[in-house]
Amino acid sequence: MSGFPEIAAYARAHPEKDLGLHITLTSEWKYYKWGPVTPAAKVPGLVNKNGFFYSSVDSVVQNASAAEVEEEIRNQVKRAKQFGMDPTHLDGHMYTVHHDLGFLKAYLKVGHEYHIPVFIYRQVESALHIKLDTVVSSRDVIIDTILTAEFPNYKAGMVDFYSTGFKNLKPGITYLILHTAYDDDEMRAVTVDHEGWGAAWRQQDYNFFTSPLCAKLLKDNNIYVVTWREIRDKITRNKDL
């Protein structure tokens, strides 16, 4: 996407930062569209009649093959590395890679090839009717719980949602998914006609996670923040394990 060269330059200048790769197989916004980094002719099941990714996850599952998904995931990783990035992890935009067993295996396969940890969560077992132990390796870290706001939480107030969520975390690894941005002209144009996950939503996320309240809640509730860089370097790439 258009901002990629800028963040790649930042990653090269700040190699200590925790920057992963958001594997993307959908293009959901009304006017701000994108397609695969792989030539469309090689992954025809991933693109619509206009050459963009489909807007919905269901369309990807219906039209794309696992082989096409694997090709595109691998090429997104290659593209990042071409620009000098060493991703701390992979995760999946709109959970697309978690909606099909073939997609999931392709996602894990590429992560294993490049020794990059991948975001995978326990609830996938019930969704895909599988046991994760049959598809993951000993170096994969399975997330126990996801904490992320949905539309009703946004309407009720993000501060209350996150404050309650932090106070009620269960033992294990909780994966926090947030969407930070400014509520400005650029983001309002990108997210036009999307009140959910729109510009105002993203500003609220930014405000909370940069606030003294957030820091206090983490401390008061004895929450230990683990980065993907730690998981990558201490587990995925630890030759002594």
N, C-alpha and C positions, 0 to 999 in steps of 0.2 A: 504494500500500500504506500501511499505518497509519503507518509512519515517515516518509513523504514530507514532510508539512508541517514536521517538525522539521529535516530536512536542507535543505529549501528555505530555511528561515529562516537556517540556518547559511550557506548559499551567498550569500544577500543580504548578510549581515553580513561575509562574507569573500570578496569578489569576486575576490581574487587566487588563491584556491585552485583546484586542478585537479580539477574535478568534472564528470564526463560523465553521459550518460544510458544506462542499461542497457536497451536495447529488449527488452521482455519479451512473449513470445507463448505461453508455457507456464506451468503452475502445478503443480509437481512434488511438493510436500510433501503428506504424508498428511492433515493437518488444517488447516494454514495455507494457505488458498486465496485466489485473487484472479481477477479477470476483466479485460476490456478497459476502457479509459477511454471508448471509443466505445460508444454504446448498442448493446446486443447485437443488436437487431433489424436494425441496419445492417451487422453483421459476423457473421451466423449461423454461418458456417463456422469461426469461431475459438472457438466456445464449445460445451461439452458440454451434456448434458440438464439440468445443474444451473446453467448460466449461468456456469461458470468456464472459464478456459482449459483445454485438454487437458493431461494430465500428461506426454505424450511428444511428441517432435519429429515422429515418424512420423505421429501422428494429425493434427497441424497440416498437414503436407504433403499428407496424404490428403484433408482436408476443407476447407481454406481456399483461397481464390483469391488471386492476387497483388494484385488490386484491394482486397480486404479487408485484406490485410497492409499495403498502402500507406496506407490510411485510418487504420489503428490506429497505425502508426509516426508518421504526421504528427500525429495527435492526442496522442500521448505527448509529442512535442516541443512542441506548442502548450500542453499542460498544464504542462510545466516552465517555459516562458516566461511563462505566466499567473501563476505563483508567483514570478516575478522572477529565474529562473535563466537564465544564458547558457551552455549546456553546452559544455564544451571538446571533446567528441567523442561519437560514438555507438558502442556495441558491442552485441552480441547475446547475450541469455541462452540458454545451452545451444546456441549456434551455430545457432539455428533459422533466422535470416535467410540463412545460408550453405548451407542444404540444398536449395534450389530456385532455379533461375535467375530465375524471376519475382519471388520474394521478394528475392533479391539486388539485382535492378534497382530494385525499389521502395525498398529501404533506401538505395541509393546516390542515387536520385532525391531523396528527402527531405533527405538530407545536403547535396546540392548546392543545393537550394532555400534552405536556411537557412545555407549556408556553414559547415557543421560537418563536420570530418573524420570519416570512418567507419573502423572497424577492419575491414580486409579482408586476407586472408593468401594467400600464393602457392599453398598446397595446394588452394585452392578450384578451381584450374584442372583438376587431375586428378579431383577429386570430381564436378564438374559437366561435365567434358569441354568446357571453354571456354578461350579465351585472355583473360586479364583486360584486356589492352590494348584489347579490343573493347568493354568495358563501363565502364571507369574514365575519369576525366578527367585532365588534366595536373596537377591539384592534389590528386589522391588519392595517398596514401602506402601502398604495398603492403608488408605485413610479410613478412620473409624467413623467420623461424623463430618458433615458439611454444614457450615454456618454461612448462609447467604440470604440476602433480603429478596422477597418476592413482592409483587405489586401491592397486595394488601398491607404488607409491612411498611412500604414506602408511604402509602396513604395515611397510615396510623402514626407515622413518625419514626424516622430512622434512629434517632438518639435512643428512644425507648426500646426499639428492636435490638440494637447492639448492646445496650446496657443490660437488658434482660438476658440476652444470649451469653454474654461474658460471665454473668453471675451464675448461669446454669450449665456451664460446660461440664461434660462428663469426662472421666478418665480416658486417656488415649490420645490419639492425634486428631485434632479438629482442623479441617481445611477451611480457611476464611477466604471467601470469594467476594471481592468488592470491585467497584467500577468508579474510579476517580477521574474527574475532569472539571473544567470550569463551565459554568452556565453562561457562556458567551455566544456571540453571533456564529462562530464557526461550529461549535458543538450543537447549537440549536438547528443549524442547517443540516448537519449530518443526521440528527435524530428526528427530523421533522415527521410529524404524525405519529410519534412514538412517545406517549407519556410514560410508559413503562421503560425503564432503563434510558430515559432521556437526559437532557442536559441538566435539568433541575435535580434529578435523582443523583447524578454524578457529583454535582456540587455538594449535596448533602453528605455523600460518602467522603469527599475530600475534607469537608469541614470537620466531620467527626474524627476521622483517623489522624488529623493533624492537631487535635485538641488536647488540652491538659486532662480533660475528663477521660479520654481514651487511655492515656498513659496511667492515670490513677486506677482505672478499672483493671487494667492488666496487673498492676502491682498488688492491689487490694485482694484480687482473686487468685493470686499465686499462679498466674498464667505464664508459662515459659514459651517464648516465641522462638520457633525453629525455622531457619531459612532453608530454601531448597539447595543453596550452596553447601550448607552443612550436610544435608542428606547426600548430595552428590559426592562430595569429597570424603566424607567419613564412612559411607556405606557403599554407594554404587561404584566408586573408583578406588575403594580401599583394598589393596591387593592382599592385605593380611587377614581379611575376613574369609 
